[in-house]
Amino acid sequence: MEPVVQMFGDAFLYSCSFEKAHIYEQFVDEHVLAYQVSGQTQVYHQRGEIVLKEGNILLARRNQFAKSIKIPAKDKEYQCICLLLTNERLQQFALDNGIICDEKYRGKKNILLDSNTILNDYFLSVLQYIQPGKSVSKKLASVKVNEAIVMLLELPLNLRSFLFDFSDPHKQDLEEFMLKNFQHNAPIKYFARLSGRSLSSFKREFAATFKISPGSWLKQKRLSEAYYLIKKKSRKPQDIYLELGFENLSHFYTSFKQKYGHTPAAIKIQSGNQSRVG
C-alpha cells in the first residue's frame, strides 16, 4: 500500500505508510514539531542525521533541506504527527503575548526533545482529533498550536529565539553554498532562499558565477558526482541516485547515458576491467 499523508486543518500533518520504507526529499519552510507514534524516521539534514523512534519528539527549524526515510515497525504501520508552527502563527502569538525577541538564533536547527509526560499526553490528545473522517476547525487548530508553543517555552531549553527569530537566512558565498547542497532535490527558489537571495538575484549571480543556469548546473554536478562514485568508489547506481537528488532510477539511468554515452552499469564494468588489467 502506498503511503498516506493527510492534512487536518492547516496546522496538523499526519503521515502513515505500510509494508515498506519510503524516502522523502523536502525543504522545511516552517518550524515543525514532530511526534513519532510508531515506526521510525531517519532524518538526514545539512549537519547530520537524527533517528526518531517511537515516542521521540523532534523540533525542526524552518529554512533547511532535509531528507527522511520513513520505516514501518515490524508489527505496526508507520505513524507520525507533525505540528506546523508557521511564521504567521508565531508572529500572532508574539503579538498577543507581548513577546519581543531581538536575539538572532544561532543554535541547532534540529533538536531531539527529551520525552516527558506533558508533551506525550499533548500528542496523544492531538491524535484523537486527526483520525480519518474527522475534521479540525481553524479555531481548534489555533488553540492546539498555542498550547504547544506555551509548552515549548516552558521547557528548560530557552527556545525563545528559536521560535521568534523571524529573520531570513544571511547571504552566503554562492559557490560554496551550491557545492555543499547540490544533492538536494528541491525547487530553485529554495536554493535562492537558503543562500540569502531573492530568486531573481540568485539566478543573475549564478549565471555570472557558473556561466550556466542553476537547473543545468545541478544536473551536471549530480551526474559528475555519480560518475565519480561509481567509477572510483565502486558504488552501485541503486544506492546513490536518491542521495544525489534524482527522483527515480530510470531518470538517473537516462540522464547518465545522455551525458556519458554509457549506462552506469557499463562504467562500472569498464572500471572493473581496468582494475584487473592493472
N, C-alpha and C positions, 0 to 999 in steps of 0.2 A: 504493500500500500504506500502511496506517495505521502510525503509529509504534509501536515495540516498546519497552517498558520492563520490565526484569526485575530481580528481587531475588535475589541469591545469598547464602545465609546471612542474617545480619542486619547485615552491615556494608557490602556492596558493592551498588551500584545501577548497572546497566548500561543505557544508553539508545541506541537506534538508530532511525532513521527513513529513509524512502526518498522519492525523487521530488520532494518539495516541502517548504517550510519549515513548521514548526509552532510555535505560540505557547503558552506555558505561564505561568499565573499561580500563584504559590506563596508559602507562608510557610516560611522556612528556620528550622526549630525545633531543629536540631542543627548543629554545625560540619560543614562539608563540604570535602573535598579532592577537586577535580575535575581530570581529565586529558582534554584534547581529542585523541582518537585521529584522527579525520578529520572534515571538515566544519567548521562554525563555530557558535559560540553567542554571541549578543548578549544580555548580561545587563543589565537596567535595574533599578537598586536605588535606594534612597532618596537617595543622594548623587551619582548619576551613572550612567555606563554603562561597561561593560567588554566588550571583544570577545575571545573565546577562539578562537584559530586553532589549526591542527594543531600539536600538541606543546606547547601552552601549559598551564600548571598554575595553578589558582585555589584559594586558601584563603578560604572564606567563613565568617563567624562566625554563630552561632545568633541567633535572635530578630530577624529582619528580613524585610520584604516584598521580593519580587523578581519580576521578570517576565523570561522568557527566550524568545528566538526561536532555534529550532534549525534550521540551514540545511545541507542536504547539500552536499557538494562536487560539482563537475560530473561527475567520473568515479568517485566513491566514495560509499557510503552514509554517513549521519551516525552517528558513534560517539563516545560519551563515557562515561568511567568515573567514578563518584562514590564516594568512600570516606566513610562516615558516622562521624564522631567524636562519639559520643554522650556526654552528661554522665556517664552511668553508667560508661562505659569509661574516660573520662579521670579520673574520681574514683578508680577502682580502680588505674589506672596511677600516680596520685599517691601513693596509699596504699602500693602495692608498692615504690615507689622513694623513699619518704621526702620527697616534694615538698610544701612548704608555700608557698602563694602568697597573701600578704595584699594584694598590689597590685591595684587595680582597673584593668581595661583601658580605655584611653581613645583608642586609635588607630583606624585604618581597619577597617571591618568586612569589607572585601573586598580581598584582596591578590593581585596577579598575581605569582607567584613567578618568579624568574629560572630559566630552563631549565638543568638540569645533568644530567650523565650518571647520577648516582646516582638521582635522582628519576625520570628517564625509564626507566631499567632496572627500577626498582621497579614502575612501572605496566605495563610490558611483561610482567613476571612475573605481575602480577595478571590481565592479560588472558588468560593461559593457563588460569587457574582458572575463569574465568567464561564459558566457551564454552557454548552451548546443549547441554543433555543432561548437563552436569556439575553436581555439587553441591559446595558449600563447607561444611565442617563448622564448628560453632561454635568448636572448638579452633583450626582453621586460620585462621578469620577473626580470632580474638583475636590470634594470632601476627602476622598481617599488619598489623593495626591498630597493635599495639605497635611494630612495625618502622617504620611511618610516623610515629608520634609521636616516636620517637627521632631520625629523620632531620630532622623539623621543628625539634626542639630544638637540633640541631647546626648549623642554618642561622644565618648572621650577622645575624639579624633580631630577636633577643630576643623570641621568641614565647611565653615562659613565661606571662605574664599573659593573652595571647590565649587560650591553651589552658586555663589552670587558674583563671581568674576565673569562679567559678560563681554570682555574684550575679545577681539578677533585674534587669530594666530599672527605672530610677528613675522615680518618679511625675512625669508631665508635665502641663502645662496641657491640660485636655481639649479645649477648643475649638480651640486652636492645633494640637494633635496631629491632630484629625479633619480640619481644613481642609487639612493637609499630606498626609493619607493616604487620603482618601475614595475615590480612584480604584482602590485595590487590592481585587481580588475575593477576599476571604478570610473565613472564619467570624468571627463577632463575638468569639469567645473569644480570637482572636489580636489583635484591636484592643485588647481589655482587657489582655492580657499586655504588649504593647508600650507601652501607656500607663502601665504600672506599677500596675495594679489587678487585683483578683480580678474574676471575671465578675459576681458579684452587686454589688460596689461600683461597677463600671463602669456597669452598667445603671441603678443607682439614681442615680448622679451625672449620667449622661447625660440621664435624664428630667428632673432638676431644672434642668439647663443648657439643654437644647434643647426641652423640653416635648413630646417625641415619642420614639418608640422608635428605637434605633440602626438597625435594618433599614429602617424607613420614611425616616429622615433620609438614609441613604446613597443610597437610590433617588432621592429628590427632589433631592438635591445633584448626583448624577451627571446627571440629566435637565436640570437648570437649566444646568449647565456645558455639556452637549451643545447646548442651545438657543443659548447664547451663541456657542459655537464655529461653529455652522452659520450663524447669522444675522449675526453681527458679523465673523467671521473667514473666512467662506466655506469652511469645512472640509467635506469630504464625509463622510456618515454611515459609510461603509465604512472610512474611515481613522481614525475616532475611537472607535468603540464598544468596541473591546478596551482601548484605553488608559484608558477611563473605567470599566472594571470590568464591562461587560456580557458575558455568556457567548457570545452569538451575535447576529447581525444581526437575525434575526427577533424575538427577545425585545426588543431595543432598539427596533425599529420599533413593536411592540405597546405597550410601556410609554410611548413618546414620544407616540403618538396618544391614549392614555388620558389623559395629563396635559394636552396642549395642544390636543386636538381636531383636529389635523392631522398628517400624516406629516412626517418630517424633510425630504423632498423638496419638500413644499408650502411649508414655511417658507423653504426656500432660494429657491424661485421668487418668493414674496412679497418677500423681501429684494432680489432682483434687479430686480423691477418697481419697487420704491420707489427704488432707486438710479438707474434710468433716468429716472424722473419727476423726481427731484431734479436 
